[in-house]
């Protein structure tokens, strides 16, 4: 048996949500948000005006109708699904 504790993804997701500000996490992934809180959506083609709205804890794309928090963004960016 291993002495390592089991990795609990729900606990890790909660820690990420609680400790990393959404805007900083998105910036790490190359999303540049303007002063009004909009950016170009990284999930669909280039656009003249940003349709990706960033709120304090959530984001929403009005173009491709995706939404979520930082954990959802990272999962989608890596082709994964969240529960």
TIZA-451379 format. One record per residue (C-alpha): residue number from 1; residue in one letter; x, y, z. Coordinates in nm, 2 decimals. Example, Ala and Ser with C-alpha at 12.3 -4.5 7.8 and 13.67 -1.06 7.14 Angstrom:
// residues 2
{n:1&res:A&c1:1.23&c2:-0.45&c3:0.78};
{n:2&res:S&c1:1.37&c2:-0.11&c3:0.71};
//
This chain:
// residues 83
{n:1&res:X&c1:0.00&c2:0.00&c3:0.00};
{n:2&res:X&c1:0.11&c2:0.35&c3:-0.07};
{n:3&res:X&c1:0.16&c2:0.61&c3:0.21};
{n:4&res:X&c1:0.03&c2:0.88&c3:-0.02};
{n:5&res:X&c1:-0.32&c2:1.02&c3:0.05};
{n:6&res:X&c1:-0.58&c2:0.97&c3:-0.23};
{n:7&res:X&c1:-0.61&c2:1.26&c3:-0.47};
{n:8&res:X&c1:-0.96&c2:1.41&c3:-0.43};
{n:9&res:X&c1:-1.05&c2:1.62&c3:-0.74};
{n:10&res:X&c1:-1.36&c2:1.78&c3:-0.58};
{n:11&res:X&c1:-1.14&c2:1.92&c3:-0.30};
{n:12&res:X&c1:-0.88&c2:2.04&c3:-0.54};
{n:13&res:X&c1:-1.15&c2:2.21&c3:-0.75};
{n:14&res:X&c1:-1.28&c2:2.38&c3:-0.44};
{n:15&res:X&c1:-0.93&c2:2.51&c3:-0.35};
{n:16&res:X&c1:-0.88&c2:2.65&c3:-0.70};
{n:17&res:X&c1:-1.22&c2:2.82&c3:-0.70};
{n:18&res:X&c1:-1.16&c2:2.97&c3:-0.36};
{n:19&res:X&c1:-0.80&c2:3.08&c3:-0.39};
{n:20&res:X&c1:-0.74&c2:3.18&c3:-0.75};
{n:21&res:X&c1:-0.92&c2:3.49&c3:-0.88};
{n:22&res:X&c1:-1.09&c2:3.42&c3:-1.21};
{n:23&res:X&c1:-0.93&c2:3.71&c3:-1.40};
{n:24&res:X&c1:-0.58&c2:3.59&c3:-1.29};
{n:25&res:X&c1:-0.65&c2:3.24&c3:-1.39};
{n:26&res:X&c1:-0.78&c2:3.34&c3:-1.73};
{n:27&res:X&c1:-0.48&c2:3.57&c3:-1.78};
{n:28&res:X&c1:-0.25&c2:3.27&c3:-1.72};
{n:29&res:X&c1:-0.43&c2:3.10&c3:-2.01};
{n:30&res:X&c1:-0.38&c2:3.40&c3:-2.24};
{n:31&res:X&c1:-0.73&c2:3.55&c3:-2.21};
{n:32&res:X&c1:-0.70&c2:3.93&c3:-2.22};
{n:33&res:X&c1:-0.99&c2:4.10&c3:-2.05};
{n:34&res:X&c1:-1.07&c2:4.47&c3:-2.12};
{n:35&res:X&c1:-1.19&c2:4.72&c3:-1.85};
{n:36&res:X&c1:-1.55&c2:4.64&c3:-1.92};
{n:37&res:X&c1:-1.49&c2:4.27&c3:-1.85};
{n:38&res:X&c1:-1.50&c2:4.14&c3:-2.21};
{n:39&res:X&c1:-1.26&c2:3.93&c3:-2.41};
{n:40&res:X&c1:-1.25&c2:3.73&c3:-2.73};
{n:41&res:X&c1:-1.37&c2:3.38&c3:-2.66};
{n:42&res:X&c1:-1.10&c2:3.12&c3:-2.68};
{n:43&res:X&c1:-1.35&c2:2.85&c3:-2.77};
{n:44&res:X&c1:-1.48&c2:2.98&c3:-3.10};
{n:45&res:X&c1:-1.34&c2:3.17&c3:-3.40};
{n:46&res:X&c1:-1.19&c2:3.51&c3:-3.40};
{n:47&res:X&c1:-1.43&c2:3.80&c3:-3.35};
{n:48&res:X&c1:-1.42&c2:4.17&c3:-3.39};
{n:49&res:X&c1:-1.58&c2:4.25&c3:-3.05};
{n:50&res:X&c1:-1.54&c2:4.03&c3:-2.74};
{n:51&res:X&c1:-1.84&c2:3.81&c3:-2.65};
{n:52&res:X&c1:-1.67&c2:3.65&c3:-2.36};
{n:53&res:X&c1:-1.78&c2:3.83&c3:-2.04};
{n:54&res:X&c1:-1.59&c2:3.78&c3:-1.72};
{n:55&res:X&c1:-1.76&c2:3.83&c3:-1.39};
{n:56&res:X&c1:-1.61&c2:3.80&c3:-1.04};
{n:57&res:X&c1:-1.65&c2:3.42&c3:-1.01};
{n:58&res:X&c1:-1.80&c2:3.31&c3:-1.34};
{n:59&res:X&c1:-1.76&c2:3.37&c3:-1.72};
{n:60&res:X&c1:-2.01&c2:3.35&c3:-2.00};
{n:61&res:X&c1:-1.97&c2:3.36&c3:-2.38};
{n:62&res:X&c1:-2.26&c2:3.52&c3:-2.56};
{n:63&res:X&c1:-2.14&c2:3.38&c3:-2.89};
{n:64&res:X&c1:-2.10&c2:3.01&c3:-2.83};
{n:65&res:X&c1:-2.32&c2:3.00&c3:-2.52};
{n:66&res:X&c1:-2.05&c2:2.84&c3:-2.29};
{n:67&res:X&c1:-2.02&c2:2.94&c3:-1.93};
{n:68&res:X&c1:-1.86&c2:2.83&c3:-1.60};
{n:69&res:X&c1:-1.59&c2:2.91&c3:-1.35};
{n:70&res:X&c1:-1.21&c2:2.87&c3:-1.36};
{n:71&res:X&c1:-1.22&c2:2.50&c3:-1.32};
{n:72&res:X&c1:-1.47&c2:2.47&c3:-1.61};
{n:73&res:X&c1:-1.25&c2:2.69&c3:-1.82};
{n:74&res:X&c1:-0.94&c2:2.49&c3:-1.76};
{n:75&res:X&c1:-1.13&c2:2.16&c3:-1.83};
{n:76&res:X&c1:-1.28&c2:2.30&c3:-2.16};
{n:77&res:X&c1:-0.94&c2:2.44&c3:-2.26};
{n:78&res:X&c1:-0.79&c2:2.09&c3:-2.22};
{n:79&res:X&c1:-1.08&c2:1.91&c3:-2.39};
{n:80&res:X&c1:-1.21&c2:1.76&c3:-2.06};
{n:81&res:X&c1:-1.55&c2:1.76&c3:-1.90};
{n:82&res:X&c1:-1.64&c2:1.87&c3:-1.55};
{n:83&res:X&c1:-1.90&c2:1.70&c3:-1.34};
//
